[in-house]
Amino acid sequence: MTEKRMTEADPTAVRVALWRAMHVELDAPPHVLEDDVGLRLAAPDDGWRQRPDMDPHATRRFRASIVARARFIEDLVAEQAGHGVRQYVILGAGLDTFAQRRPEIAARLRVFEVDRPGPQDWKRRRLVELGFDIPDWLRLVPVDFEAGASLWEQLTGAGFDATQPAVVASTGVSMYLTREANLATLHPIAALAPGSTLAMTFMLPIELVEPEVRPATEWAHKGARAAGTPFLSLFTPPEILALARGAGFKDAQHVSAAALAQRYFAGRTDGLRPVNGEELLVATT
């Protein structure tokens, strides 16, 4: 891995931030998520809207999925904060901007953003350059998994209290891990304090994806392989629920793209709705 790659944002994280920005720029209100901070962080070249992966029509339903999952998780965090939960862990935080956009909720929590050291150092610098404070309640936690670092040891060192409940979010990660690695990730989260909640995305097998978006999904699979980061785990909803329960969660639920469409896109006249390729697991301890 080059030094440049080690010290800049992950391309996938940038793509997510740009799709979130495109939702506000191109899709009619009401917007599911208002996020221009990620675009400011990414600071792409002027021609970014002409990139093939930014095609307004081809990516329409994928960007709907991105904003739907983010809105769902933020609503979940707000709900749990209302119930007294005071810790929020974002695994693979990338260009997440919850802390900057929703300080009225985030300041009531201790927010832990976990990412690889290089991209996280880059994000810290960009936040400072843009004039954003990094308050005491926001903890940027670098974890170098390749060097054998322990996620939970690093979190504890950053002030995470395993005796208190937390919300843990993991989006766009599970497909890159083997089934065994996913299970190993789930076990310690299932052992967190009672009242903790995990919200995790997972990818469906291609045969379960809606026919109209299968070609784009297959293109994404090929692109991931070509980039050296192939998708290793695809789950049916019963399989992901069984995995969570096998890890020790007391309860596990599947939140489908259809459920997200009903919750956030009902009544729209433009037909915008999320694709069902990547859906959500919500599990509680």
C-alpha positions as protocol buffer text, in pm:
chain_id: "A"
residue {
  index: 1
  type: MET
  ca { x: 0 y: 0 z: 0 }
}
residue {
  index: 2
  type: THR
  ca { x: 143 y: 338 z: -97 }
}
residue {
  index: 3
  type: GLU
  ca { x: 202 y: 619 z: 149 }
}
residue {
  index: 4
  type: LYS
  ca { x: -51 y: 829 z: -41 }
}
residue {
  index: 5
  type: ARG
  ca { x: -321 y: 567 z: 3 }
}
residue {
  index: 6
  type: MET
  ca { x: -233 y: 537 z: 371 }
}
residue {
  index: 7
  type: THR
  ca { x: -296 y: 905 z: 435 }
}
residue {
  index: 8
  type: GLU
  ca { x: -611 y: 986 z: 241 }
}
residue {
  index: 9
  type: ALA
  ca { x: -976 y: 895 z: 263 }
}
residue {
  index: 10
  type: ASP
  ca { x: -1082 y: 550 z: 149 }
}
residue {
  index: 11
  type: PRO
  ca { x: -1236 y: 572 z: -203 }
}
residue {
  index: 12
  type: THR
  ca { x: -1548 y: 387 z: -89 }
}
residue {
  index: 13
  type: ALA
  ca { x: -1598 y: 637 z: 194 }
}
residue {
  index: 14
  type: VAL
  ca { x: -1562 y: 923 z: -54 }
}
residue {
  index: 15
  type: ARG
  ca { x: -1819 y: 765 z: -288 }
}
residue {
  index: 16
  type: VAL
  ca { x: -2066 y: 738 z: -1 }
}
residue {
  index: 17
  type: ALA
  ca { x: -2012 y: 1103 z: 92 }
}
residue {
  index: 18
  type: LEU
  ca { x: -2062 y: 1216 z: -267 }
}
residue {
  index: 19
  type: TRP
  ca { x: -2382 y: 1013 z: -308 }
}
residue {
  index: 20
  type: ARG
  ca { x: -2515 y: 1171 z: 9 }
}
residue {
  index: 21
  type: ALA
  ca { x: -2439 y: 1513 z: -137 }
}
residue {
  index: 22
  type: MET
  ca { x: -2602 y: 1419 z: -469 }
}
residue {
  index: 23
  type: HIS
  ca { x: -2920 y: 1325 z: -284 }
}
residue {
  index: 24
  type: VAL
  ca { x: -2953 y: 1686 z: -170 }
}
residue {
  index: 25
  type: GLU
  ca { x: -2843 y: 1831 z: -505 }
}
residue {
  index: 26
  type: LEU
  ca { x: -3053 y: 1614 z: -740 }
}
residue {
  index: 27
  type: ASP
  ca { x: -3342 y: 1453 z: -555 }
}
residue {
  index: 28
  type: ALA
  ca { x: -3655 y: 1649 z: -476 }
}
residue {
  index: 29
  type: PRO
  ca { x: -3731 y: 1738 z: -116 }
}
residue {
  index: 30
  type: PRO
  ca { x: -3812 y: 1623 z: 141 }
}
residue {
  index: 31
  type: HIS
  ca { x: -3459 y: 1490 z: 170 }
}
residue {
  index: 32
  type: VAL
  ca { x: -3406 y: 1179 z: 378 }
}
residue {
  index: 33
  type: LEU
  ca { x: -3068 y: 1310 z: 497 }
}
residue {
  index: 34
  type: GLU
  ca { x: -2918 y: 1658 z: 466 }
}
residue {
  index: 35
  type: ASP
  ca { x: -2542 y: 1624 z: 444 }
}
residue {
  index: 36
  type: ASP
  ca { x: -2309 y: 1869 z: 274 }
}
residue {
  index: 37
  type: VAL
  ca { x: -2032 y: 1828 z: 532 }
}
residue {
  index: 38
  type: GLY
  ca { x: -1910 y: 1502 z: 377 }
}
residue {
  index: 39
  type: LEU
  ca { x: -1871 y: 1675 z: 41 }
}
residue {
  index: 40
  type: ARG
  ca { x: -1671 y: 1953 z: 205 }
}
residue {
  index: 41
  type: LEU
  ca { x: -1448 y: 1696 z: 375 }
}
residue {
  index: 42
  type: ALA
  ca { x: -1389 y: 1501 z: 54 }
}
residue {
  index: 43
  type: ALA
  ca { x: -1321 y: 1819 z: -149 }
}
residue {
  index: 44
  type: PRO
  ca { x: -1332 y: 1632 z: -483 }
}
residue {
  index: 45
  type: ASP
  ca { x: -1207 y: 1771 z: -812 }
}
residue {
  index: 46
  type: ASP
  ca { x: -1447 y: 1999 z: -1000 }
}
residue {
  index: 47
  type: GLY
  ca { x: -1540 y: 1720 z: -1241 }
}
residue {
  index: 48
  type: TRP
  ca { x: -1654 y: 1473 z: -978 }
}
residue {
  index: 49
  type: ARG
  ca { x: -2015 y: 1480 z: -1098 }
}
residue {
  index: 50
  type: GLN
  ca { x: -1900 y: 1338 z: -1433 }
}
residue {
  index: 51
  type: ARG
  ca { x: -1743 y: 1029 z: -1274 }
}
residue {
  index: 52
  type: PRO
  ca { x: -1902 y: 702 z: -1399 }
}
residue {
  index: 53
  type: ASP
  ca { x: -1999 y: 608 z: -1042 }
}
residue {
  index: 54
  type: MET
  ca { x: -2183 y: 941 z: -1006 }
}
residue {
  index: 55
  type: ASP
  ca { x: -2416 y: 892 z: -1302 }
}
residue {
  index: 56
  type: PRO
  ca { x: -2738 y: 1061 z: -1178 }
}
residue {
  index: 57
  type: HIS
  ca { x: -2974 y: 798 z: -1318 }
}
residue {
  index: 58
  type: ALA
  ca { x: -2774 y: 478 z: -1276 }
}
residue {
  index: 59
  type: THR
  ca { x: -2685 y: 551 z: -913 }
}
residue {
  index: 60
  type: ARG
  ca { x: -3024 y: 690 z: -812 }
}
residue {
  index: 61
  type: ARG
  ca { x: -3149 y: 396 z: -610 }
}
residue {
  index: 62
  type: PHE
  ca { x: -2807 y: 323 z: -464 }
}
residue {
  index: 63
  type: ARG
  ca { x: -2776 y: 673 z: -322 }
}
residue {
  index: 64
  type: ALA
  ca { x: -3130 y: 631 z: -187 }
}
residue {
  index: 65
  type: SER
  ca { x: -3007 y: 323 z: -3 }
}
residue {
  index: 66
  type: ILE
  ca { x: -2708 y: 510 z: 135 }
}
residue {
  index: 67
  type: VAL
  ca { x: -2915 y: 794 z: 281 }
}
residue {
  index: 68
  type: ALA
  ca { x: -3185 y: 557 z: 406 }
}
residue {
  index: 69
  type: ARG
  ca { x: -2945 y: 344 z: 608 }
}
residue {
  index: 70
  type: ALA
  ca { x: -2773 y: 653 z: 751 }
}
residue {
  index: 71
  type: ARG
  ca { x: -3105 y: 811 z: 849 }
}
residue {
  index: 72
  type: PHE
  ca { x: -3226 y: 488 z: 1008 }
}
residue {
  index: 73
  type: ILE
  ca { x: -2913 y: 457 z: 1221 }
}
residue {
  index: 74
  type: GLU
  ca { x: -2923 y: 821 z: 1326 }
}
residue {
  index: 75
  type: ASP
  ca { x: -3289 y: 786 z: 1423 }
}
residue {
  index: 76
  type: LEU
  ca { x: -3196 y: 476 z: 1624 }
}
residue {
  index: 77
  type: VAL
  ca { x: -2916 y: 663 z: 1801 }
}
residue {
  index: 78
  type: ALA
  ca { x: -3151 y: 952 z: 1884 }
}
residue {
  index: 79
  type: GLU
  ca { x: -3410 y: 707 z: 2017 }
}
residue {
  index: 80
  type: GLN
  ca { x: -3156 y: 522 z: 2233 }
}
residue {
  index: 81
  type: ALA
  ca { x: -3010 y: 850 z: 2362 }
}
residue {
  index: 82
  type: GLY
  ca { x: -3362 y: 935 z: 2473 }
}
residue {
  index: 83
  type: HIS
  ca { x: -3364 y: 610 z: 2671 }
}
residue {
  index: 84
  type: GLY
  ca { x: -3041 y: 703 z: 2847 }
}
residue {
  index: 85
  type: VAL
  ca { x: -2777 y: 533 z: 2630 }
}
residue {
  index: 86
  type: ARG
  ca { x: -2466 y: 749 z: 2631 }
}
residue {
  index: 87
  type: GLN
  ca { x: -2219 y: 570 z: 2402 }
}
residue {
  index: 88
  type: TYR
  ca { x: -2217 y: 544 z: 2022 }
}
residue {
  index: 89
  type: VAL
  ca { x: -1950 y: 347 z: 1835 }
}
residue {
  index: 90
  type: ILE
  ca { x: -1914 y: 386 z: 1458 }
}
residue {
  index: 91
  type: LEU
  ca { x: -1705 y: 106 z: 1306 }
}
residue {
  index: 92
  type: GLY
  ca { x: -1536 y: 197 z: 979 }
}
residue {
  index: 93
  type: ALA
  ca { x: -1647 y: 558 z: 1029 }
}
residue {
  index: 94
  type: GLY
  ca { x: -1507 y: 688 z: 701 }
}
residue {
  index: 95
  type: LEU
  ca { x: -1653 y: 1033 z: 629 }
}
residue {
  index: 96
  type: ASP
  ca { x: -1941 y: 998 z: 874 }
}
residue {
  index: 97
  type: THR
  ca { x: -2062 y: 1346 z: 974 }
}
residue {
  index: 98
  type: PHE
  ca { x: -2314 y: 1273 z: 1249 }
}
residue {
  index: 99
  type: ALA
  ca { x: -2104 y: 1458 z: 1509 }
}
residue {
  index: 100
  type: GLN
  ca { x: -2083 y: 1770 z: 1292 }
}
residue {
  index: 101
  type: ARG
  ca { x: -2445 y: 1774 z: 1170 }
}
residue {
  index: 102
  type: ARG
  ca { x: -2629 y: 1657 z: 1481 }
}
residue {
  index: 103
  type: PRO
  ca { x: -2442 y: 1809 z: 1779 }
}
residue {
  index: 104
  type: GLU
  ca { x: -2767 y: 1849 z: 1971 }
}
residue {
  index: 105
  type: ILE
  ca { x: -2777 y: 1469 z: 1998 }
}
residue {
  index: 106
  type: ALA
  ca { x: -2408 y: 1386 z: 1973 }
}
residue {
  index: 107
  type: ALA
  ca { x: -2310 y: 1615 z: 2260 }
}
residue {
  index: 108
  type: ARG
  ca { x: -2527 y: 1404 z: 2492 }
}
residue {
  index: 109
  type: LEU
  ca { x: -2317 y: 1100 z: 2402 }
}
residue {
  index: 110
  type: ARG
  ca { x: -1960 y: 986 z: 2386 }
}
residue {
  index: 111
  type: VAL
  ca { x: -1910 y: 918 z: 2015 }
}
residue {
  index: 112
  type: PHE
  ca { x: -1630 y: 681 z: 1912 }
}
residue {
  index: 113
  type: GLU
  ca { x: -1531 y: 686 z: 1544 }
}
residue {
  index: 114
  type: VAL
  ca { x: -1320 y: 381 z: 1458 }
}
residue {
  index: 115
  type: ASP
  ca { x: -1113 y: 369 z: 1141 }
}
residue {
  index: 116
  type: ARG
  ca { x: -770 y: 281 z: 1008 }
}
residue {
  index: 117
  type: PRO
  ca { x: -496 y: 520 z: 1127 }
}
residue {
  index: 118
  type: GLY
  ca { x: -413 y: 678 z: 788 }
}
residue {
  index: 119
  type: PRO
  ca { x: -764 y: 773 z: 675 }
}
residue {
  index: 120
  type: GLN
  ca { x: -853 y: 884 z: 1027 }
}
residue {
  index: 121
  type: ASP
  ca { x: -549 y: 1112 z: 1053 }
}
residue {
  index: 122
  type: TRP
  ca { x: -654 y: 1260 z: 718 }
}
residue {
  index: 123
  type: LYS
  ca { x: -1009 y: 1318 z: 843 }
}
residue {
  index: 124
  type: ARG
  ca { x: -885 y: 1481 z: 1163 }
}
residue {
  index: 125
  type: ARG
  ca { x: -678 y: 1725 z: 958 }
}
residue {
  index: 126
  type: ARG
  ca { x: -969 y: 1801 z: 726 }
}
residue {
  index: 127
  type: LEU
  ca { x: -1203 y: 1871 z: 1018 }
}
residue {
  index: 128
  type: VAL
  ca { x: -954 y: 2117 z: 1161 }
}
residue {
  index: 129
  type: GLU
  ca { x: -897 y: 2279 z: 820 }
}
residue {
  index: 130
  type: LEU
  ca { x: -1273 y: 2330 z: 781 }
}
residue {
  index: 131
  type: GLY
  ca { x: -1301 y: 2488 z: 1125 }
}
residue {
  index: 132
  type: PHE
  ca { x: -1479 y: 2204 z: 1302 }
}
residue {
  index: 133
  type: ASP
  ca { x: -1397 y: 2148 z: 1665 }
}
residue {
  index: 134
  type: ILE
  ca { x: -1313 y: 1800 z: 1789 }
}
residue {
  index: 135
  type: PRO
  ca { x: -1488 y: 1818 z: 2127 }
}
residue {
  index: 136
  type: ASP
  ca { x: -1408 y: 1592 z: 2418 }
}
residue {
  index: 137
  type: TRP
  ca { x: -1720 y: 1382 z: 2353 }
}
residue {
  index: 138
  type: LEU
  ca { x: -1593 y: 1290 z: 2004 }
}
residue {
  index: 139
  type: ARG
  ca { x: -1319 y: 1026 z: 2020 }
}
residue {
  index: 140
  type: LEU
  ca { x: -1136 y: 937 z: 1697 }
}
residue {
  index: 141
  type: VAL
  ca { x: -1004 y: 586 z: 1759 }
}
residue {
  index: 142
  type: PRO
  ca { x: -740 y: 458 z: 1514 }
}
residue {
  index: 143
  type: VAL
  ca { x: -719 y: 79 z: 1495 }
}
residue {
  index: 144
  type: ASP
  ca { x: -454 y: -91 z: 1283 }
}
residue {
  index: 145
  type: PHE
  ca { x: -600 y: -437 z: 1237 }
}
residue {
  index: 146
  type: GLU
  ca { x: -314 y: -538 z: 1006 }
}
residue {
  index: 147
  type: ALA
  ca { x: -75 y: -484 z: 1298 }
}
residue {
  index: 148
  type: GLY
  ca { x: -290 y: -700 z: 1526 }
}
residue {
  index: 149
  type: ALA
  ca { x: -444 y: -415 z: 1726 }
}
residue {
  index: 150
  type: SER
  ca { x: -746 y: -506 z: 1940 }
}
residue {
  index: 151
  type: LEU
  ca { x: -1057 y: -302 z: 1866 }
}
residue {
  index: 152
  type: TRP
  ca { x: -1199 y: -330 z: 2215 }
}
residue {
  index: 153
  type: GLU
  ca { x: -869 y: -257 z: 2387 }
}
residue {
  index: 154
  type: GLN
  ca { x: -835 y: 57 z: 2175 }
}
residue {
  index: 155
  type: LEU
  ca { x: -1192 y: 161 z: 2251 }
}
residue {
  index: 156
  type: THR
  ca { x: -1143 y: 107 z: 2624 }
}
residue {
  index: 157
  type: GLY
  ca { x: -826 y: 314 z: 2608 }
}
residue {
  index: 158
  type: ALA
  ca { x: -1029 y: 591 z: 2445 }
}
residue {
  index: 159
  type: GLY
  ca { x: -1281 y: 592 z: 2728 }
}
residue {
  index: 160
  type: PHE
  ca { x: -1539 y: 334 z: 2622 }
}
residue {
  index: 161
  type: ASP
  ca { x: -1714 y: 177 z: 2923 }
}
residue {
  index: 162
  type: ALA
  ca { x: -1811 y: -184 z: 2852 }
}
residue {
  index: 163
  type: THR
  ca { x: -2030 y: -193 z: 3164 }
}
residue {
  index: 164
  type: GLN
  ca { x: -2265 y: 67 z: 3013 }
}
residue {
  index: 165
  type: PRO
  ca { x: -2495 y: 16 z: 2712 }
}
residue {
  index: 166
  type: ALA
  ca { x: -2399 y: 145 z: 2370 }
}
residue {
  index: 167
  type: VAL
  ca { x: -2519 y: 171 z: 2013 }
}
residue {
  index: 168
  type: VAL
  ca { x: -2273 y: 17 z: 1766 }
}
residue {
  index: 169
  type: ALA
  ca { x: -2306 y: 89 z: 1392 }
}
residue {
  index: 170
  type: SER
  ca { x: -2131 y: -100 z: 1114 }
}
residue {
  index: 171
  type: THR
  ca { x: -2221 y: -11 z: 756 }
}
residue {
  index: 172
  type: GLY
  ca { x: -2059 y: -137 z: 439 }
}
residue {
  index: 173
  type: VAL
  ca { x: -1821 y: -371 z: 623 }
}
residue {
  index: 174
  type: SER
  ca { x: -1970 y: -720 z: 660 }
}
residue {
  index: 175
  type: MET
  ca { x: -1941 y: -812 z: 292 }
}
residue {
  index: 176
  type: TYR
  ca { x: -1562 y: -775 z: 302 }
}
residue {
  index: 177
  type: LEU
  ca { x: -1526 y: -1021 z: 593 }
}
residue {
  index: 178
  type: THR
  ca { x: -1551 y: -1399 z: 593 }
}
residue {
  index: 179
  type: ARG
  ca { x: -1840 y: -1558 z: 779 }
}
residue {
  index: 180
  type: GLU
  ca { x: -1597 y: -1651 z: 1057 }
}
residue {
  index: 181
  type: ALA
  ca { x: -1463 y: -1296 z: 1080 }
}
residue {
  index: 182
  type: ASN
  ca { x: -1818 y: -1159 z: 1094 }
}
residue {
  index: 183
  type: LEU
  ca { x: -1899 y: -1397 z: 1377 }
}
residue {
  index: 184
  type: ALA
  ca { x: -1580 y: -1295 z: 1558 }
}
residue {
  index: 185
  type: THR
  ca { x: -1688 y: -931 z: 1523 }
}
residue {
  index: 186
  type: LEU
  ca { x: -2038 y: -1001 z: 1653 }
}
residue {
  index: 187
  type: HIS
  ca { x: -1937 y: -1199 z: 1964 }
}
residue {
  index: 188
  type: PRO
  ca { x: -1787 y: -911 z: 2168 }
}
residue {
  index: 189
  type: ILE
  ca { x: -2070 y: -677 z: 2070 }
}
residue {
  index: 190
  type: ALA
  ca { x: -2324 y: -936 z: 2187 }
}
residue {
  index: 191
  type: ALA
  ca { x: -2136 y: -943 z: 2519 }
}
residue {
  index: 192
  type: LEU
  ca { x: -2176 y: -567 z: 2577 }
}
residue {
  index: 193
  type: ALA
  ca { x: -2392 y: -439 z: 2861 }
}
residue {
  index: 194
  type: PRO
  ca { x: -2764 y: -521 z: 2849 }
}
residue {
  index: 195
  type: GLY
  ca { x: -2954 y: -262 z: 2650 }
}
residue {
  index: 196
  type: SER
  ca { x: -2685 y: -230 z: 2382 }
}
residue {
  index: 197
  type: THR
  ca { x: -2785 y: -228 z: 2014 }
}
residue {
  index: 198
  type: LEU
  ca { x: -2601 y: -320 z: 1696 }
}
residue {
  index: 199
  type: ALA
  ca { x: -2709 y: -184 z: 1357 }
}
residue {
  index: 200
  type: MET
  ca { x: -2518 y: -356 z: 1077 }
}
residue {
  index: 201
  type: THR
  ca { x: -2565 y: -368 z: 702 }
}
residue {
  index: 202
  type: PHE
  ca { x: -2532 y: -690 z: 507 }
}
residue {
  index: 203
  type: MET
  ca { x: -2547 y: -773 z: 138 }
}
residue {
  index: 204
  type: LEU
  ca { x: -2798 y: -1012 z: -12 }
}
residue {
  index: 205
  type: PRO
  ca { x: -2704 y: -1286 z: -258 }
}
residue {
  index: 206
  type: ILE
  ca { x: -2746 y: -1158 z: -613 }
}
residue {
  index: 207
  type: GLU
  ca { x: -3042 y: -1387 z: -680 }
}
residue {
  index: 208
  type: LEU
  ca { x: -3239 y: -1201 z: -411 }
}
residue {
  index: 209
  type: VAL
  ca { x: -3166 y: -859 z: -557 }
}
residue {
  index: 210
  type: GLU
  ca { x: -3438 y: -696 z: -765 }
}
residue {
  index: 211
  type: PRO
  ca { x: -3388 y: -787 z: -1134 }
}
residue {
  index: 212
  type: GLU
  ca { x: -3368 y: -426 z: -1250 }
}
residue {
  index: 213
  type: VAL
  ca { x: -3060 y: -354 z: -1040 }
}
residue {
  index: 214
  type: ARG
  ca { x: -2883 y: -690 z: -1069 }
}
residue {
  index: 215
  type: PRO
  ca { x: -2655 y: -571 z: -1353 }
}
residue {
  index: 216
  type: ALA
  ca { x: -2534 y: -278 z: -1140 }
}
residue {
  index: 217
  type: THR
  ca { x: -2491 y: -511 z: -842 }
}
residue {
  index: 218
  type: GLU
  ca { x: -2287 y: -755 z: -1051 }
}
residue {
  index: 219
  type: TRP
  ca { x: -2078 y: -459 z: -1171 }
}
residue {
  index: 220
  type: ALA
  ca { x: -2011 y: -367 z: -806 }
}
residue {
  index: 221
  type: HIS
  ca { x: -1903 y: -724 z: -731 }
}
residue {
  index: 222
  type: LYS
  ca { x: -1662 y: -722 z: -1026 }
}
residue {
  index: 223
  type: GLY
  ca { x: -1527 y: -384 z: -928 }
}
residue {
  index: 224
  type: ALA
  ca { x: -1462 y: -500 z: -573 }
}
residue {
  index: 225
  type: ARG
  ca { x: -1271 y: -804 z: -702 }
}
residue {
  index: 226
  type: ALA
  ca { x: -1068 y: -593 z: -942 }
}
residue {
  index: 227
  type: ALA
  ca { x: -976 y: -357 z: -657 }
}
residue {
  index: 228
  type: GLY
  ca { x: -849 y: -649 z: -451 }
}
residue {
  index: 229
  type: THR
  ca { x: -1130 y: -621 z: -196 }
}
residue {
  index: 230
  type: PRO
  ca { x: -1377 y: -892 z: -306 }
}
residue {
  index: 231
  type: PHE
  ca { x: -1711 y: -943 z: -136 }
}
residue {
  index: 232
  type: LEU
  ca { x: -1659 y: -1249 z: 84 }
}
residue {
  index: 233
  type: SER
  ca { x: -1992 y: -1277 z: 267 }
}
residue {
  index: 234
  type: LEU
  ca { x: -2345 y: -1248 z: 133 }
}
residue {
  index: 235
  type: PHE
  ca { x: -2633 y: -1341 z: 363 }
}
residue {
  index: 236
  type: THR
  ca { x: -3000 y: -1416 z: 326 }
}
residue {
  index: 237
  type: PRO
  ca { x: -3208 y: -1255 z: 603 }
}
residue {
  index: 238
  type: PRO
  ca { x: -3256 y: -1589 z: 788 }
}
residue {
  index: 239
  type: GLU
  ca { x: -2879 y: -1650 z: 770 }
}
residue {
  index: 240
  type: ILE
  ca { x: -2784 y: -1312 z: 918 }
}
residue {
  index: 241
  type: LEU
  ca { x: -3044 y: -1350 z: 1195 }
}
residue {
  index: 242
  type: ALA
  ca { x: -2908 y: -1695 z: 1277 }
}
residue {
  index: 243
  type: LEU
  ca { x: -2554 y: -1558 z: 1283 }
}
residue {
  index: 244
  type: ALA
  ca { x: -2651 y: -1283 z: 1527 }
}
residue {
  index: 245
  type: ARG
  ca { x: -2840 y: -1517 z: 1756 }
}
residue {
  index: 246
  type: GLY
  ca { x: -2553 y: -1765 z: 1741 }
}
residue {
  index: 247
  type: ALA
  ca { x: -2318 y: -1487 z: 1852 }
}
residue {
  index: 248
  type: GLY
  ca { x: -2529 y: -1438 z: 2163 }
}
residue {
  index: 249
  type: PHE
  ca { x: -2765 y: -1149 z: 2089 }
}
residue {
  index: 250
  type: LYS
  ca { x: -3090 y: -1169 z: 2282 }
}
residue {
  index: 251
  type: ASP
  ca { x: -3294 y: -1039 z: 1990 }
}
residue {
  index: 252
  type: ALA
  ca { x: -3228 y: -985 z: 1620 }
}
residue {
  index: 253
  type: GLN
  ca { x: -3441 y: -825 z: 1350 }
}
residue {
  index: 254
  type: HIS
  ca { x: -3408 y: -777 z: 976 }
}
residue {
  index: 255
  type: VAL
  ca { x: -3489 y: -428 z: 848 }
}
residue {
  index: 256
  type: SER
  ca { x: -3559 y: -463 z: 477 }
}
residue {
  index: 257
  type: ALA
  ca { x: -3521 y: -209 z: 200 }
}
residue {
  index: 258
  type: ALA
  ca { x: -3900 y: -224 z: 165 }
}
residue {
  index: 259
  type: ALA
  ca { x: -3937 y: -123 z: 531 }
}
residue {
  index: 260
  type: LEU
  ca { x: -3696 y: 167 z: 479 }
}
residue {
  index: 261
  type: ALA
  ca { x: -3888 y: 271 z: 167 }
}
residue {
  index: 262
  type: GLN
  ca { x: -4214 y: 274 z: 361 }
}
residue {
  index: 263
  type: ARG
  ca { x: -4057 y: 468 z: 648 }
}
residue {
  index: 264
  type: TYR
  ca { x: -3867 y: 735 z: 454 }
}
residue {
  index: 265
  type: PHE
  ca { x: -3991 y: 741 z: 93 }
}
residue {
  index: 266
  type: ALA
  ca { x: -4368 y: 690 z: 119 }
}
residue {
  index: 267
  type: GLY
  ca { x: -4572 y: 943 z: -73 }
}
residue {
  index: 268
  type: ARG
  ca { x: -4294 y: 1052 z: -307 }
}
residue {
  index: 269
  type: THR
  ca { x: -4406 y: 1121 z: -662 }
}
residue {
  index: 270
  type: ASP
  ca { x: -4061 y: 1071 z: -818 }
}
residue {
  index: 271
  type: GLY
  ca { x: -4039 y: 697 z: -745 }
}
residue {
  index: 272
  type: LEU
  ca { x: -3717 y: 731 z: -546 }
}
residue {
  index: 273
  type: ARG
  ca { x: -3664 y: 434 z: -318 }
}
residue {
  index: 274
  type: PRO
  ca { x: -3373 y: 224 z: -190 }
}
residue {
  index: 275
  type: VAL
  ca { x: -3251 y: -87 z: -367 }
}
residue {
  index: 276
  type: ASN
  ca { x: -3268 y: -415 z: -177 }
}
residue {
  index: 277
  type: GLY
  ca { x: -2907 y: -522 z: -232 }
}
residue {
  index: 278
  type: GLU
  ca { x: -2784 y: -411 z: 111 }
}
residue {
  index: 279
  type: GLU
  ca { x: -3015 y: -434 z: 411 }
}
residue {
  index: 280
  type: LEU
  ca { x: -2994 y: -400 z: 788 }
}
residue {
  index: 281
  type: LEU
  ca { x: -2957 y: -623 z: 1089 }
}
residue {
  index: 282
  type: VAL
  ca { x: -3061 y: -474 z: 1423 }
}
residue {
  index: 283
  type: ALA
  ca { x: -2963 y: -685 z: 1723 }
}
residue {
  index: 284
  type: THR
  ca { x: -2989 y: -617 z: 2094 }
}
residue {
  index: 285
  type: THR
  ca { x: -2821 y: -756 z: 2403 }
}
